[in-house]
Amino acid sequence: MTRSTIVRPIRHALSRPLVQQPRNVLNPFVNVRSQASVVGPDSNSDSKSEPPQLVNELPNPEEEEYDQVRLPRAVQALYLQPLRREAEYGVPSCNLQLRSFSIPNLEFFCDFALRAAYYLKLPAFGPVPLPKIVERWTVPRSHFIFKKSQENFERITRRRLIQIRDGHPETVQIWLAYLQKHAYYGIGMKANVWEFDDLDVGKKMDSELKTLQEIVDQKMESFGRDKTMGTVEKVKELLATERFRHTK
């Protein structure tokens, strides 16, 4: 036996795949078109640079549904920064200070307050970070001879400032009432409101003096009396009822 007859069977064995495909599997040329079939007769030379299209390439139904469905404008705005209105004169009408121990809750409520101000047509500016308040306490863990064993506690208060300019007093009150109604947990609020009036404030107060005096007089009439003012009338009504007469 020569050397060539020994080497040839080994080459054939190594060239064959270890795992043979089943017979019912189609050849790979069925799935891919030729470049000539993809490019039509009317196509230009620019289309040759595009990748070849597969015959069995079907659009993904999930991607089509996401492309066709459009979220409402209000929902899309949640993923963007809050809109703001420009101030015409720049006169401050309200300073809202928000305080919290948690930064995520504070930032969330600041965003909520700015969006509410935009829809109420109030020019809002901020939130401006204010200096934090740091408080520390030292408390003994035990008493008597264990006084040297102490424990330290720290509390940091974060603050943000939102300013409303050129706002009508009634609109500002509505904005503050809306924020107070939908207050977020762990958020404290403090508002400084400025109201501007005409120059003839004294004449206006003199004209309103009579109505205020009437209101005060009505309240002073019942001042010092108990809350049981209608007991006598209620007893007379009870005695006059038919149910009480039948019990006699």
Summary of the structure (lengths in Angstrom):
residues: 248
radius of gyration: 41.2
end to end distance: 139.9
largest distance: 140.1
contacts: 493
relative contact order: 0.10
helix: 43%
strand: 20%
